[in-house]
């Protein structure tokens, strides 16, 4: 994202290329923080007892702006936290990182709480939809309108 980010939000992006945990961790690095957390959501080979062969993430044009808003709301509720959130779009294979969020804060409790709030809200509020492909040839859209 090229526009200025709200205070405490260090990195927000949607990418059609492999995600970097190091990039997210570096974004929240600060001498004032003693606790750093990182969550990586990966593409797994199953869902609901069915084999998954791959998937595709599709984002609404407003998704990145909404992700910034979600990050800003998490910082507002967790003052002192620094956040990074990057989500993959496009076709992904089993094992690929689909989302990386990182949070840092003076203490671990705040970093954990902010990280959990961020990933939970991202999944619930940001308009990114998952198109899953199954081994049996079936497919499904998850979280689509």
DSSP file (Angstrom, degrees, kcal/mol; ACC not computed):
  #  RESIDUE AA STRUCTURE BP1 BP2  ACC     N-H-->O    O-->H-N    N-H-->O    O-->H-N    TCO  KAPPA ALPHA  PHI   PSI    X-CA   Y-CA   Z-CA
    1    1 A X              0   0    0      0, 0.0    11,-0.1     0, 0.0     4,-0.1   0.000 360.0 360.0 360.0 132.3    0.0    0.0    0.0
    2    2 A X        +     0   0    0      2,-0.1     3,-0.1     3,-0.0     2,-0.0   0.731 360.0  90.0 -94.0 -24.5    1.5    3.4   -1.0
    3    3 A X  S    S-     0   0    0      1,-0.1     2,-0.1     0, 0.0     0, 0.0  -0.293  94.5 -83.9 -70.3 158.8   -0.8    5.7    1.0
    4    4 A X        -     0   0    0      1,-0.1     2,-0.2    -2,-0.0    -1,-0.1  -0.396  47.8-135.5 -62.5 137.0    0.2    6.7    4.5
    5    5 A X        -     0   0    0      4,-0.1     3,-0.1     1,-0.1    -1,-0.1  -0.639  23.8 -96.6 -94.5 152.7   -0.9    4.1    7.1
    6    6 A X    >   -     0   0    0     -2,-0.2     3,-2.1     1,-0.2    -1,-0.1  -0.214  58.9 -73.2 -62.2 158.7   -2.5    4.9   10.4
    7    7 A X  T 3  S+     0   0    0      1,-0.3    -1,-0.2    75,-0.0     3,-0.1  -0.274 122.0  17.9 -53.7 132.3   -0.4    5.1   13.5
    8    8 A X  T 3  S+     0   0    0      1,-0.2    75,-2.9    -3,-0.1     2,-0.7   0.187  97.1 107.8  90.0 -16.3    0.7    1.7   14.6
    9    9 A X  E <   +a   83   0A   0     -3,-2.1    -1,-0.2    73,-0.2    75,-0.2  -0.854  38.5 169.5 -96.9 113.7    0.0    0.0   11.3
   10   10 A X  E     +     0   0A   0     73,-3.0     2,-0.3    -2,-0.7    74,-0.2   0.743  60.3  14.5-100.0 -26.9    3.3   -0.7    9.7
   11   11 A X  E     +a   84   0A   0     72,-1.1    74,-2.5     2,-0.0     2,-0.4  -0.946  53.8 166.8-155.6 128.1    2.5   -2.9    6.7
   12   12 A X  E     +a   85   0A   0     -2,-0.3     2,-0.3    72,-0.2    74,-0.2  -0.982  21.3 145.8-140.0 129.5   -0.7   -3.8    4.8
   13   13 A X  E     -a   86   0A   0     72,-1.7    74,-2.3    -2,-0.4     2,-0.4  -0.989  39.9-145.6-161.5 152.0   -0.7   -5.5    1.4
   14   14 A X  E     -a   87   0A   0     -2,-0.3     2,-0.4    72,-0.2    74,-0.2  -0.988  33.7-172.9-113.4 131.6   -2.5   -7.9   -0.9
   15   15 A X  E     -a   88   0A   0     72,-2.5    74,-2.9    -2,-0.4     4,-0.1  -0.959  34.2-158.4-132.4 144.3    0.0   -9.8   -3.0
   16   16 A X  S    S+     0   0    0     -2,-0.4     2,-0.3    72,-0.2    75,-0.1   0.054  81.1  67.6-103.1  24.0   -0.1  -12.3   -5.9
   17   17 A X  S    S-     0   0    0      1,-0.1    72,-0.1    73,-0.1    -2,-0.1  -0.852 102.7 -60.1-133.9 169.2    3.3  -13.6   -5.1
   18   18 A X        -     0   0    0     -2,-0.3     2,-0.2     1,-0.1    -1,-0.1  -0.167  56.5-124.0 -53.2 140.9    4.8  -15.6   -2.2
   19   19 A X        -     0   0    0     78,-0.3     2,-0.5    -4,-0.1    78,-0.1  -0.570  14.9-137.9 -90.1 153.5    4.5  -14.0    1.2
   20   20 A X     >  -     0   0    0     -2,-0.2     4,-1.5     1,-0.2     5,-0.1  -0.947  13.2-168.2-117.2 117.1    7.5  -13.2    3.5
   21   21 A X  H  > S+     0   0    0     -2,-0.5     4,-2.7     1,-0.2     5,-0.2   0.899  94.4  57.4 -63.2 -41.4    7.3  -13.8    7.2
   22   22 A X  H  > S+     0   0    0      1,-0.2     4,-2.7     2,-0.2    -1,-0.2   0.876 103.0  53.4 -59.0 -38.5   10.6  -11.9    7.5
   23   23 A X  H  > S+     0   0    0      2,-0.2     4,-1.9     1,-0.2    -1,-0.2   0.929 111.0  45.6 -62.3 -45.1    9.0   -8.8    5.9
   24   24 A X  H  X S+     0   0    0     -4,-1.5     4,-1.2     2,-0.2    -2,-0.2   0.921 114.5  47.5 -65.4 -44.0    6.1   -8.8    8.3
   25   25 A X  H  < S+     0   0    0     -4,-2.7     3,-0.4     1,-0.2     4,-0.4   0.910 111.5  50.6 -64.4 -41.6    8.4   -9.3   11.3
   26   26 A X  H >< S+     0   0    0     -4,-2.7     3,-1.0    -5,-0.2    -1,-0.2   0.861 104.2  59.8 -62.6 -35.4   10.7   -6.6   10.1
   27   27 A X  H 3< S+     0   0    0     -4,-1.9    -1,-0.2     1,-0.2    -2,-0.2   0.837 110.0  40.6 -64.0 -33.1    7.7   -4.2    9.7
   28   28 A X  T 3< S+     0   0    0     -4,-1.2    -1,-0.2    -3,-0.4     2,-0.2   0.357  85.9 123.6 -98.8   6.4    6.8   -4.5   13.4
   29   29 A X    <   +     0   0    0     -3,-1.0     2,-0.3    -4,-0.4    75,-0.0  -0.477  30.7 151.7 -68.2 133.6   10.4   -4.3   14.7
   30   30 A X    >   -     0   0    0     -2,-0.2     3,-1.7     3,-0.2    75,-0.1  -0.952  53.3-124.3-163.3 142.8   10.9   -1.5   17.2
   31   31 A X  T 3  S+     0   0    0     -2,-0.3    -2,-0.0     1,-0.3    -1,-0.0   0.673 109.6  61.1 -66.0 -15.7   13.2   -0.9   20.1
   32   32 A X  T 3  S+     0   0    0      2,-0.0     2,-0.4    -3,-0.0    -1,-0.3   0.553  89.8  86.5 -86.1  -7.7   10.1   -0.2   22.3
   33   33 A X    <   +     0   0    0     -3,-1.7    73,-0.3     1,-0.1    -3,-0.2  -0.784  40.6 171.4-103.9 136.9    8.7   -3.7   21.8
   34   34 A X        +     0   0    0     71,-1.7     2,-0.4    -2,-0.4    72,-0.2   0.542  69.5  57.3-111.9 -15.0    9.6   -6.8   23.9
   35   35 A X  E     +B  105   0A   0     70,-2.7    70,-2.1    72,-0.2     2,-0.4  -0.974  58.6 177.7-122.6 133.0    7.0   -9.2   22.5
   36   36 A X  E     -B  104   0A   0     -2,-0.4     2,-0.3    68,-0.2    68,-0.2  -0.999   3.5-175.7-133.9 131.3    6.5  -10.1   18.9
   37   37 A X  E     -B  103   0A   0     66,-3.1    66,-2.2    -2,-0.4     2,-0.4  -0.909   3.3-170.0-123.5 155.1    4.0  -12.6   17.5
   38   38 A X  E     -B  102   0A   0     -2,-0.3     2,-0.4    64,-0.2    64,-0.2  -0.991   3.9-165.6-144.0 135.3    3.4  -13.9   14.0
   39   39 A X  E     -B  101   0A   0     62,-3.0    62,-2.4    -2,-0.4     2,-0.5  -0.985   4.0-168.9-120.7 132.9    0.6  -16.0   12.5
   40   40 A X  E     -B  100   0A   0     -2,-0.4     2,-0.6    60,-0.2    60,-0.2  -0.982   7.3-157.4-121.3 120.3    0.9  -17.7    9.2
   41   41 A X  E     -B   99   0A   0     58,-2.7    57,-3.6    -2,-0.5    58,-1.5  -0.870  19.5-169.5 -95.2 125.6   -2.2  -19.2    7.6
   42   42 A X  E     -B   97   0A   0     -2,-0.6     2,-0.5    55,-0.3    55,-0.2  -0.762  29.5-102.2-115.5 158.2   -1.2  -21.9    5.1
   43   43 A X        -     0   0    0     53,-2.3    52,-2.8    50,-0.3     2,-0.2  -0.693  42.8-157.0 -77.8 122.1   -3.1  -23.8    2.4
   44   44 A X        -     0   0    0     -2,-0.5    10,-0.1    50,-0.2    52,-0.0  -0.583  23.0-120.5-100.2 165.4   -3.9  -27.3    3.8
   45   45 A X  S    S+     0   0    0     -2,-0.2     7,-2.4     6,-0.1     2,-0.3   0.292  89.8  39.3 -89.3  10.3   -4.6  -30.5    1.9
   46   46 A X  E     -D   51   0B   0      5,-0.3     2,-0.3    88,-0.0     5,-0.2  -0.990  51.4-177.8-153.7 158.6   -8.0  -31.1    3.4
   47   47 A X  E >  S-D   50   0B   0      3,-2.2     3,-1.5    -2,-0.3     0, 0.0  -0.859  77.9  -6.7-159.2 125.4  -11.2  -29.3    4.6
   48   48 A X  T 3  S-     0   0    0     -2,-0.3     3,-0.1     1,-0.3    -2,-0.0   0.829 129.9 -53.3  59.8  33.4  -14.2  -30.8    6.2
   49   49 A X  T 3  S+     0   0    0      1,-0.3     2,-0.4     0, 0.0    -1,-0.3   0.530 115.8 112.7  81.3   5.3  -12.9  -34.4    5.6
   50   50 A X  E <  S-D   47   0B   0     -3,-1.5    -3,-2.2    85,-0.0     2,-0.3  -0.873  72.0-110.3-114.1 145.2  -12.3  -33.8    1.9
   51   51 A X  E     -D   46   0B   0     -2,-0.4    84,-2.5    -5,-0.2     2,-0.4  -0.550  29.0-152.4 -73.6 133.1   -9.0  -33.7    0.0
   52   52 A X  E     -E  134   0C   0     -7,-2.4    82,-0.3    -2,-0.3     3,-0.1  -0.895  15.2-175.7-106.9 135.1   -8.1  -30.2   -1.3
   53   53 A X  E     -     0   0C   0     80,-2.7    41,-0.4    -2,-0.4     2,-0.3   0.632  64.0 -46.1-102.8 -18.2   -5.9  -29.9   -4.4
   54   54 A X  E     -E  133   0C   0     79,-1.1    79,-2.5    39,-0.2    -1,-0.4  -0.950  52.5-143.4 169.3 177.4   -5.5  -26.1   -4.4
   55   55 A X  E     -EF 132  92C   0     37,-1.8    37,-3.3    -2,-0.3     2,-0.4  -0.979   6.5-136.8-158.5 170.1   -7.3  -22.9   -4.1
   56   56 A X  E     -EF 131  91C   0     75,-1.9    75,-3.2    -2,-0.3     2,-0.5  -0.999  11.9-148.5-134.6 136.4   -7.6  -19.3   -5.3
   57   57 A X  E     -EF 130  90C   0     33,-2.3    33,-3.0    -2,-0.4     2,-0.4  -0.910  12.8-169.3-104.7 133.5   -8.2  -16.2   -3.4
   58   58 A X  E     -E  129   0C   0     71,-2.6    71,-3.3    -2,-0.5     2,-0.4  -0.985   6.5-156.5-122.5 131.0  -10.1  -13.3   -5.0
   59   59 A X  E     -E  128   0C   0     -2,-0.4    69,-0.2    69,-0.2     2,-0.1  -0.879  16.8-123.8-111.8 138.6  -10.2   -9.9   -3.4
   60   60 A X    >   -     0   0    0     67,-2.7     3,-2.3    -2,-0.4     4,-0.3  -0.426  35.9-108.7 -65.8 150.9  -12.8   -7.2   -3.8
   61   61 A X  T 3  S+     0   0    0      1,-0.3     3,-0.3     2,-0.1     4,-0.3   0.755 120.9  53.5 -56.2 -23.7  -11.3   -3.8   -5.0
   62   62 A X  T 3> S+     0   0    0      1,-0.2     4,-2.5     2,-0.1    -1,-0.3   0.461  80.7  99.1 -87.7  -1.1  -12.0   -2.4   -1.5
   63   63 A X  H <> S+     0   0    0     -3,-2.3     4,-2.3     1,-0.2    -1,-0.2   0.875  80.7  47.3 -59.6 -43.7  -10.2   -5.2    0.3
   64   64 A X  H  > S+     0   0    0     -4,-0.3     4,-2.0    -3,-0.3    -1,-0.2   0.916 113.3  48.6 -66.8 -41.2   -6.9   -3.4    0.9
   65   65 A X  H  > S+     0   0    0     -4,-0.3     4,-2.0     1,-0.2    -2,-0.2   0.913 112.3  49.4 -62.6 -42.3   -8.6   -0.3    2.2
   66   66 A X  H  X S+     0   0    0     -4,-2.5     4,-2.5     1,-0.2    -2,-0.2   0.871 107.4  55.0 -64.8 -36.8  -10.8   -2.5    4.5
   67   67 A X  H  X S+     0   0    0     -4,-2.3     4,-2.5    -5,-0.2    -1,-0.2   0.891 106.6  50.8 -64.1 -39.4   -7.7   -4.3    5.8
   68   68 A X  H  X S+     0   0    0     -4,-2.0     4,-2.7     2,-0.2    -2,-0.2   0.928 110.5  49.9 -60.8 -45.0   -6.2   -0.9    6.7
   69   69 A X  H  X S+     0   0    0     -4,-2.0     4,-2.2     2,-0.2    -2,-0.2   0.907 110.3  49.7 -61.0 -42.8   -9.4    0.0    8.6
   70   70 A X  H  X S+     0   0    0     -4,-2.5     4,-2.1     2,-0.2    -1,-0.2   0.933 111.6  48.5 -61.8 -46.4   -9.3   -3.4   10.4
   71   71 A X  H  X S+     0   0    0     -4,-2.5     4,-2.4     1,-0.2    -2,-0.2   0.922 110.6  51.2 -59.6 -44.7   -5.7   -2.8   11.4
   72   72 A X  H  X S+     0   0    0     -4,-2.7     4,-2.2     1,-0.2    -1,-0.2   0.885 109.6  50.1 -61.4 -39.4   -6.4    0.7   12.6
   73   73 A X  H  X S+     0   0    0     -4,-2.2     4,-1.6     2,-0.2    -1,-0.2   0.876 109.6  50.9 -68.8 -35.6   -9.4   -0.6   14.8
   74   74 A X  H  X S+     0   0    0     -4,-2.1     4,-1.2     2,-0.2    -2,-0.2   0.920 110.9  48.2 -66.4 -42.7   -7.2   -3.3   16.3
   75   75 A X  H  < S+     0   0    0     -4,-2.4     3,-0.3     1,-0.2     6,-0.3   0.906 108.9  54.3 -62.7 -40.8   -4.5   -0.7   17.2
   76   76 A X  H  < S+     0   0    0     -4,-2.2     3,-0.4     1,-0.2    -1,-0.2   0.863 114.0  41.2 -61.7 -35.3   -7.2    1.6   18.7
   77   77 A X  H  < S+     0   0    0     -4,-1.6    -1,-0.2     1,-0.2    -2,-0.2   0.616 122.7  40.8 -87.0 -13.5   -8.3   -1.3   20.9
   78   78 A X  S >< S-     0   0    0     -4,-1.2     3,-2.1    -3,-0.3    -1,-0.2  -0.566  85.3-159.9-131.4  67.3   -4.8   -2.4   21.7
   79   79 A X  T 3  S+     0   0    0     -3,-0.4     3,-0.1     1,-0.3    -3,-0.1  -0.197  75.9  29.1 -55.1 135.2   -2.8    0.8   22.2
   80   80 A X  T 3  S+     0   0    0      1,-0.4    -1,-0.3    -5,-0.1     2,-0.2   0.216  90.0 124.6  99.1 -13.2    0.9    0.4   21.8
   81   81 A X    <   -     0   0    0     -3,-2.1     2,-0.4    -6,-0.3    -1,-0.4  -0.532  47.6-152.9 -79.1 146.8    0.6   -2.5   19.4
   82   82 A X  E     - C   0 104A   0     22,-2.5    22,-2.0    -2,-0.2     2,-0.3  -0.974  20.0-160.7-116.6 135.1    2.4   -2.4   16.0
   83   83 A X  E     -aC   9 103A   0    -75,-2.9   -73,-3.0    -2,-0.4   -72,-1.1  -0.863  21.8-177.9-126.4 151.7    0.8   -4.4   13.2
   84   84 A X  E     +aC  11 102A   0     18,-2.1    18,-2.3    -2,-0.3     2,-0.3  -0.989   9.1 178.0-139.4 139.0    1.5   -5.9    9.8
   85   85 A X  E     +aC  12 101A   0    -74,-2.5   -72,-1.7    -2,-0.3     2,-0.4  -0.958   3.4 172.2-145.8 124.6   -0.9   -7.9    7.6
   86   86 A X  E     -aC  13 100A   0     14,-2.5    14,-2.6    -2,-0.3     2,-0.4  -0.998   8.9-169.5-134.2 129.2   -0.3   -9.3    4.2
   87   87 A X  E     -aC  14  99A   0    -74,-2.3   -72,-2.5    -2,-0.4     2,-0.3  -0.947  17.7-129.9-121.7 140.7   -2.8  -11.6    2.3
   88   88 A X  E     -a   15   0A   0     10,-3.2     2,-0.3    -2,-0.4   -72,-0.2  -0.615  21.0-169.5 -85.8 144.6   -2.2  -13.6   -0.8
   89   89 A X        +     0   0    0    -74,-2.9   -31,-0.2    -2,-0.3     2,-0.2  -0.898  47.4  37.6-126.5 161.3   -4.5  -13.4   -3.8
   90   90 A X  E    S-F   57   0C   0    -33,-3.0   -33,-2.3    -2,-0.3     2,-0.3  -0.533 103.1 -16.1  96.1-166.3   -4.5  -15.6   -6.9
   91   91 A X  E     -F   56   0C   0    -35,-0.2     2,-0.3    -2,-0.2   -35,-0.2  -0.585  63.2-173.4 -81.3 133.1   -3.8  -19.3   -7.3
   92   92 A X  E     -F   55   0C   0    -37,-3.3   -37,-1.8    -2,-0.3     2,-0.2  -0.919  12.2-142.0-125.5 151.5   -2.1  -21.1   -4.3
   93   93 A X    >   -     0   0    0     -2,-0.3     3,-2.1   -39,-0.2   -50,-0.3  -0.642  43.7 -72.0-105.4 165.7   -0.8  -24.6   -3.9
   94   94 A X  T 3  S+     0   0    0    -41,-0.4   -50,-0.2     1,-0.3    -1,-0.1  -0.352 122.5  22.3 -55.5 131.3   -0.9  -26.8   -0.9
   95   95 A X  T 3  S+     0   0    0    -52,-2.8    -1,-0.3     1,-0.3   -51,-0.1   0.183  89.8 132.3  93.9 -16.4    1.6  -25.5    1.7
   96   96 A X    <   -     0   0    0     -3,-2.1   -53,-2.3   -54,-0.1     2,-0.5  -0.374  64.8-110.7 -66.9 146.6    1.7  -21.9    0.4
   97   97 A X  E     -B   42   0A   0    -55,-0.2   -78,-0.3     1,-0.2   -55,-0.3  -0.684  34.1-180.0 -76.0 125.8    1.3  -19.1    2.9
   98   98 A X  E     +     0   0A   0    -57,-3.6   -10,-3.2    -2,-0.5     2,-0.3   0.739  67.1  10.0 -97.3 -30.1   -2.1  -17.4    2.4
   99   99 A X  E     -BC  41  87A   0    -58,-1.5   -58,-2.7   -12,-0.2     2,-0.4  -0.992  57.0-168.2-152.1 142.6   -1.9  -14.8    5.1
  100  100 A X  E     +BC  40  86A   0    -14,-2.6   -14,-2.5    -2,-0.3     2,-0.4  -0.990  10.4 176.5-132.7 124.8    0.8  -13.4    7.4
  101  101 A X  E     -BC  39  85A   0    -62,-2.4   -62,-3.0    -2,-0.4     2,-0.4  -0.979   4.0-175.1-124.9 144.1    0.0  -11.2   10.3
  102  102 A X  E     -BC  38  84A   0    -18,-2.3   -18,-2.1    -2,-0.4     2,-0.4  -0.985   2.7-175.7-135.7 147.3    2.5   -9.9   12.9
  103  103 A X  E     -BC  37  83A   0    -66,-2.2   -66,-3.1    -2,-0.4     2,-0.3  -0.998   1.0-173.8-141.0 142.3    2.1   -7.8   16.0
  104  104 A X  E     +BC  36  82A   0    -22,-2.0   -22,-2.5    -2,-0.4     2,-0.3  -0.965  11.8 157.6-132.9 155.1    4.6   -6.4   18.4
  105  105 A X  E     -B   35   0A   0    -70,-2.1   -70,-2.7    -2,-0.3   -71,-1.7  -0.954  56.5 -89.2-161.9 171.6    4.1   -4.6   21.7
  106  106 A X  S    S+     0   0    0    -73,-0.3     2,-0.3    -2,-0.3   -70,-0.1   0.861 112.6  28.2 -59.1 -35.8    6.0   -3.8   24.9
  107  107 A X  S  > S-     0   0    0    -73,-0.1     4,-1.7   -72,-0.1     3,-0.4  -0.919  81.4-118.7-131.1 154.6    4.8   -7.0   26.5
  108  108 A X  H  > S+     0   0    0     -2,-0.3     4,-3.1     1,-0.2     5,-0.3   0.846 107.2  61.6 -61.9 -38.1    3.8  -10.4   25.1
  109  109 A X  H  > S+     0   0    0      1,-0.2     4,-2.4     2,-0.2    -1,-0.2   0.916 108.1  43.8 -57.3 -43.8    0.2  -10.3   26.3
  110  110 A X  H  > S+     0   0    0     -3,-0.4     4,-2.6     2,-0.2     5,-0.2   0.896 113.1  51.5 -68.1 -40.5   -0.6   -7.3   24.2
  111  111 A X  H  X S+     0   0    0     -4,-1.7     4,-2.2     2,-0.2    -2,-0.2   0.927 112.7  45.8 -62.7 -44.6    1.2   -8.7   21.2
  112  112 A X  H  X S+     0   0    0     -4,-3.1     4,-2.5     2,-0.2     5,-0.2   0.933 114.1  48.0 -62.8 -46.2   -0.8  -12.0   21.4
  113  113 A X  H  X S+     0   0    0     -4,-2.4     4,-2.5    -5,-0.3    -2,-0.2   0.914 113.8  46.3 -62.9 -43.8   -4.1  -10.2   21.9
  114  114 A X  H  X S+     0   0    0     -4,-2.6     4,-2.4     2,-0.2    -1,-0.2   0.906 112.7  50.1 -66.7 -41.2   -3.5   -7.8   19.0
  115  115 A X  H  X S+     0   0    0     -4,-2.2     4,-2.3    -5,-0.2     5,-0.2   0.923 112.5  46.8 -62.7 -45.0   -2.4  -10.6   16.7
  116  116 A X  H  X S+     0   0    0     -4,-2.5     4,-2.3     1,-0.2     5,-0.2   0.924 113.1  48.6 -63.8 -45.2   -5.4  -12.7   17.5
  117  117 A X  H  X S+     0   0    0     -4,-2.5     4,-2.4    -5,-0.2     5,-0.3   0.905 111.2  52.1 -61.4 -41.1   -7.8   -9.8   17.1
  118  118 A X  H  X S+     0   0    0     -4,-2.4     4,-2.6     2,-0.2    -2,-0.2   0.944 112.2  42.0 -63.4 -50.5   -6.2   -8.9   13.8
  119  119 A X  H  X S+     0   0    0     -4,-2.3     4,-2.2     1,-0.2    -1,-0.2   0.902 115.5  50.7 -67.7 -37.7   -6.4  -12.4   12.2
  120  120 A X  H  X S+     0   0    0     -4,-2.3     4,-1.6    -5,-0.2    -1,-0.2   0.926 115.2  41.8 -64.8 -43.5   -9.9  -12.9   13.5
  121  121 A X  H  X>S+     0   0    0     -4,-2.4     4,-3.1    -5,-0.2     5,-0.5   0.881 111.1  56.0 -72.0 -37.8  -11.2   -9.6   12.1
  122  122 A X  H  X5S+     0   0    0     -4,-2.6     4,-1.8    -5,-0.3    -2,-0.2   0.956 111.0  44.8 -56.2 -50.3   -9.3   -9.9    8.8
  123  123 A X  H  <5S+     0   0    0     -4,-2.2    -1,-0.2     1,-0.2    -2,-0.2   0.857 120.8  40.3 -63.3 -35.5  -11.0  -13.3    8.2
  124  124 A X  H  <5S+     0   0    0     -4,-1.6    -2,-0.2    -5,-0.2    -1,-0.2   0.811 128.1  23.6 -83.9 -31.6  -14.5  -11.9    9.2
  125  125 A X  H  <5S+     0   0    0     -4,-3.1     2,-0.5    -5,-0.1    -3,-0.2   0.694  93.5  88.8-116.0 -23.2  -14.5   -8.4    7.7
  126  126 A X  S  <<S-     0   0    0     -4,-1.8     2,-2.3    -5,-0.5   -63,-0.1  -0.690  77.9-123.3 -87.1 127.6  -12.1   -8.1    4.7
  127  127 A X        +     0   0    0     -2,-0.5   -67,-2.7   -65,-0.1     2,-0.4  -0.417  61.9 133.1 -76.3  78.7  -13.7   -9.0    1.4
  128  128 A X  E     -E   59   0C   0     -2,-2.3     2,-0.4   -69,-0.2   -69,-0.2  -0.998  38.9-157.5-125.6 126.3  -11.4  -11.8    0.3
  129  129 A X  E     -E   58   0C   0    -71,-3.3   -71,-2.6    -2,-0.4     2,-0.5  -0.852   6.5-141.5-115.0 142.2  -13.0  -15.0   -1.0
  130  130 A X  E     -EG  57 142C   0     12,-1.9    12,-3.2    -2,-0.4     2,-0.7  -0.864   5.9-162.8-105.1 128.4  -11.6  -18.5   -1.2
  131  131 A X  E     -EG  56 141C   0    -75,-3.2   -75,-1.9    -2,-0.5     2,-0.3  -0.925  18.3-161.1-109.3 105.4  -12.3  -20.8   -4.1
  132  132 A X  E     -EG  55 140C   0      8,-3.0     8,-1.9    -2,-0.7     2,-0.5  -0.688   7.6-154.9 -94.2 139.8  -11.4  -24.3   -3.0
  133  133 A X  E     -EG  54 139C   0    -79,-2.5   -80,-2.7    -2,-0.3   -79,-1.1  -0.953  14.3-152.6-113.5 130.1  -10.8  -27.2   -5.4
  134  134 A X  E >   -E   52   0C   0      4,-2.8     3,-1.9    -2,-0.5   -82,-0.3  -0.658  25.6-116.2-105.6 157.8  -11.3  -30.7   -4.2
  135  135 A X  T 3  S+     0   0    0    -84,-2.5   -83,-0.1     1,-0.3    -1,-0.1   0.806 113.8  59.4 -57.4 -32.5   -9.8  -34.1   -5.1
  136  136 A X  T 3  S-     0   0    0    -85,-0.3    -1,-0.3     1,-0.1     3,-0.1   0.392 122.2-103.5 -81.9   5.3  -13.2  -35.4   -6.3
  137  137 A X  S <  S+     0   0    0     -3,-1.9    -2,-0.1     1,-0.3    -1,-0.1   0.297  83.8 124.7  91.4  -9.7  -13.5  -32.5   -8.9
  138  138 A X        -     0   0    0     -5,-0.1    -4,-2.8     1,-0.0    -1,-0.3  -0.304  40.1-166.4 -75.8 166.4  -15.9  -30.5   -6.8
  139  139 A X  E     -G  133   0C   0     -6,-0.2     2,-0.3    -3,-0.1    -6,-0.2  -0.969   6.7-168.2-148.8 160.9  -15.3  -26.9   -5.8
  140  140 A X  E     -G  132   0C   0     -8,-1.9    -8,-3.0    -2,-0.3     2,-0.4  -0.993  19.8-131.6-152.5 151.7  -16.7  -24.4   -3.4
  141  141 A X  E     -G  131   0C   0     -2,-0.3     2,-0.4   -10,-0.2   -10,-0.2  -0.885  24.0-155.4-100.6 133.7  -16.5  -20.7   -2.6
  142  142 A X  E    S-G  130   0C   0    -12,-3.2   -12,-1.9    -2,-0.4     3,-0.1  -0.933  71.6  -1.6-114.3 133.4  -15.9  -19.8    1.0
  143  143 A X  S    S+     0   0    0     -2,-0.4     2,-0.2     1,-0.2    -1,-0.2   0.673  90.5 146.7  64.8  20.3  -17.0  -16.4    2.5
  144  144 A X              0   0    0    -14,-0.2    -1,-0.2    -3,-0.1    -3,-0.0  -0.580 360.0 360.0 -85.9 152.3  -18.3  -15.2   -0.8
  145  145 A X              0   0    0     -2,-0.2    -1,-0.1    -3,-0.1    -2,-0.0   0.518 360.0 360.0 -69.5 360.0  -21.3  -12.9   -0.8
